[in-house]
């Protein structure tokens, strides 16, 4: 009887002890920061700010969600900060230039950026990059551009989608593209085009000013994906379809494959698993939120979401490309 009473007392004492806070309670009163690897005003920044307005409502505890711009090294600075500077408790996530996925495979100096080794939260949309020139140049096709001679395109950094598409235009399709570096992001490049400082660029279709499209201030010449963005003429070809042969087409397809996760969000792999699950679930719920979708539509932002698992599958498939195609693609991104 004494043993039974002792056990009962021990059990009661155990129940009275404070229990560790549930994972779902962690975010109450916290602030979640979305890092953006580019200056404010570009496509990545706009997507991040749209997500920030809705994500907190789908995280238990309803934390505040803010955006912090951290431009540098084509957005690699922000990625590296996830493990080096930022808290790894699940309060910091990052959106970055998806072109760094392929670049981390193809550029030896970016090998430390193996994006398979980060915690993937999801992607809002595939990339819908379009290469274009100012309409007042009178150039509308690849053939006309070849005959014209050199054109100057903006470049926000090595490994960005504009850099990659411009390299394809030059190395595979034979255009005389002169890349002008030094721009912090696509917003600054667009200003340079307005000034006539640049002849054109490659960038997200949704980031282009409405008046450029309505007033036909630009002439689109290629698109980086097979999907057709709203408002873009079907006459604008997918860049892979312009390849001179099957091998060249395989190389182009590898180079633009990371565009399938065009607006990605990741966290440090050190984030506790239960909190990563909360972030992934909240991201997926936000993608199904009608208010979020309405915001995207108002801003003309594309929407073709992927879960964290689906995005990581795409990344793994890029790394599994045939060695000879990888070698050929390396030459293009490093020359």
Number of C-alpha atoms within 10 A of each C-alpha: 6 7 8 9 10 11 12 12 12 12 11 11 10 11 10 9 8 7 8 6 8 8 14 13 12 17 20 13 10 13 15 19 18 24 28 29 26 29 21 21 15 22 22 24 24 18 23 24 19 17 23 20 17 21 23 22 16 18 23 16 15 17 19 19 20 17 21 19 18 20 19 17 17 24 30 19 16 26 27 15 16 22 16 11 9 19 15 17 14 24 21 23 26 27 26 28 24 27 26 24 27 28 25 18 20 23 17 12 10 16 12 11 18 16 20 16 12 18 21 25 27 26 25 25 19 22 30 22 24 28 24 22 24 21 17 12 14 13 20 18 15 16 12 12 20 17 11 14 10 13 18 17 25 29 27 25 21 19 27 25 29 25 25 24 27 24 23 24 20 16 16 18 19 14 22 19 23 17 18 17 14 11 16 21 26 26 19 17 26 22 12 17 19 14 10 12 15 21 23 27 29 27 28 24 24 22 21 18 12 13 10 14 15 10 9 13 16 24 22 26 20 24 27 26 21 12 12 15 21 12 11 13 10 12 9 17 19 18 23 26 15 16 19 11 10 11 13 19 17 18 24 25 21 21 29 24 23 25 25 21 28 29 26 29 25 25 27 25 17 15 21 13 13 13 17 23 16 19 26 22 18 20 27 21 16 23 23 12 14 10 13 18 17 11 16 19 12 8 14 17 22 22 17 14 22 24 20 24 14 16 22 21 12 19 20 14 12 20 18 10 13 11 10 11 17 20 12 16 24 19 12 18 20 13 7
